[in-house]
Amino acid sequence: MSPIKILVFLGSVRTSRMVERLRKFIETLIENHNMQPVIIDPLTLAQSAIELNRTPLHFFADPESDAPTWMKDLNEGIRRASGFLILSSEYNCGIPPALTNLLNTFPPWSYRHRPVGIITYSTGNFGAVRVLSVLRPYLTELGMIVVPAYATIPMIQETLDEDGNVIRNGFELKNIDTVLEEVRWYAKAIKTFNVNHPLPS
Ligand SMILES: Cc1cc2nc3c(=O)[nH]c(=O)nc-3n(C[C@H](O)[C@H](O)[C@H](O)COP(=O)(O)O)c2cc1C
């Protein structure tokens, strides 16, 4: 069976963003769970940030000839991924716009029928737990299967250092292992099932 490729969506383009710490921490961990991480970073992705906001791929009259190459390539990457992981903070109780801009650029049928794990973090005491309840229906609307486990990391600046090393371990980091195991389990199950029951394209 081909490797279980997990697309990891970063939810921030902010200067000195904390998501960098989580990205560095999670990359090795995903490999330890026998999956292949592919980081999708809204900061470096679009040639121009405007491209992420103006026209979603499925709103071009003829996406094949009119859409930017990076958009078509990433769409193909999304379609071929075995699963997804969302690294998100909470901005005023909502989903950071960098994340919605990125995900909304692609049609729901590119994401559908693949598992997604959610890991939220904040510099405060609650680990952005409120955004979880917003992310779940949003990701479902995009066609992903939200796995039951989730992880929230409060006080991320005191939990992971700038290189992604653990400063202070707590039960919240163990929950990340559970999220990754669930994503892997669903991804494998869907891949296996799909061999005999392929989805219509
Ligand atoms: C515009 C804005 C709104 C925020 N709102 C919340 C919030 O509602 N809840 C929370 O726990 N933290 C909130 N924070 C603090 C974030 O937890 C913290 O800045 C975190 O580092 C953001 O992630 P990032 O650094 O990867 O962008 C907010 C931060 C910003 C910039």
The ligand as an SDF file (V2000), in Angstrom:
LIG
                    3D

 31 33  0  0  0  0  0  0  0  0999 V2000
   -6.5220   38.6770   16.2450 C   0  0  0  0  0  0  0  0  0  0  0  0
   -6.2620   37.7350   17.3920 C   0  0  0  0  0  0  0  0  0  0  0  0
   -7.3270   37.2630   18.1270 C   0  0  0  0  0  0  0  0  0  0  0  0
   -7.1010   36.3610   19.1820 C   0  0  0  0  0  0  0  0  0  0  0  0
   -8.1710   35.8170   19.8430 N   0  0  0  0  0  0  0  0  0  0  0  0
   -7.9560   34.8070   20.7250 C   0  0  0  0  0  0  0  0  0  0  0  0
   -9.0580   34.0930   21.2560 C   0  0  0  0  0  0  0  0  0  0  0  0
  -10.2170   34.3300   20.9540 O   0  0  0  0  0  0  0  0  0  0  0  0
   -8.7820   33.0830   22.1340 N   0  0  0  0  0  0  0  0  0  0  0  0
   -7.4910   32.7350   22.4910 C   0  0  0  0  0  0  0  0  0  0  0  0
   -7.3120   31.8010   23.2700 O   0  0  0  0  0  0  0  0  0  0  0  0
   -6.4370   33.4190   22.0030 N   0  0  0  0  0  0  0  0  0  0  0  0
   -6.6350   34.4350   21.1160 C   0  0  0  0  0  0  0  0  0  0  0  0
   -5.5670   35.1010   20.5660 N   0  0  0  0  0  0  0  0  0  0  0  0
   -4.2110   34.8080   21.0560 C   0  0  0  0  0  0  0  0  0  0  0  0
   -3.6330   33.5780   20.3260 C   0  0  0  0  0  0  0  0  0  0  0  0
   -3.8720   32.4360   21.1070 O   0  0  0  0  0  0  0  0  0  0  0  0
   -2.1200   33.7460   20.1330 C   0  0  0  0  0  0  0  0  0  0  0  0
   -1.7940   35.0020   19.5810 O   0  0  0  0  0  0  0  0  0  0  0  0
   -1.5400   32.6590   19.2390 C   0  0  0  0  0  0  0  0  0  0  0  0
   -0.1400   32.7300   19.2990 O   0  0  0  0  0  0  0  0  0  0  0  0
   -2.0250   32.8110   17.7940 C   0  0  0  0  0  0  0  0  0  0  0  0
   -1.4660   31.8380   16.9560 O   0  0  0  0  0  0  0  0  0  0  0  0
   -0.3000   32.2280   15.9120 P   0  0  0  0  0  0  0  0  0  0  0  0
    0.8010   32.8680   16.7400 O   0  0  0  0  0  0  0  0  0  0  0  0
    0.1540   30.9500   15.3020 O   0  0  0  0  0  0  0  0  0  0  0  0
   -0.8950   33.1900   14.9430 O   0  0  0  0  0  0  0  0  0  0  0  0
   -5.7730   35.9940   19.5190 C   0  0  0  0  0  0  0  0  0  0  0  0
   -4.7070   36.4860   18.7590 C   0  0  0  0  0  0  0  0  0  0  0  0
   -4.9480   37.3380   17.6980 C   0  0  0  0  0  0  0  0  0  0  0  0
   -3.7790   37.7980   16.8580 C   0  0  0  0  0  0  0  0  0  0  0  0
  1  2  1  0
  2  3  1  0
  2 30  2  0
  3  4  2  0
  4  5  1  0
  4 28  1  0
  5  6  2  0
  6  7  1  0
  6 13  1  0
  7  8  2  0
  7  9  1  0
  9 10  1  0
 10 11  2  0
 10 12  1  0
 12 13  2  0
 13 14  1  0
 14 15  1  0
 14 28  1  0
 15 16  1  0
 16 17  1  0
 16 18  1  0
 18 19  1  0
 18 20  1  0
 20 21  1  0
 20 22  1  0
 22 23  1  0
 23 24  1  0
 24 25  2  0
 24 26  1  0
 24 27  1  0
 28 29  2  0
 29 30  1  0
 30 31  1  0
M  END
$$$$
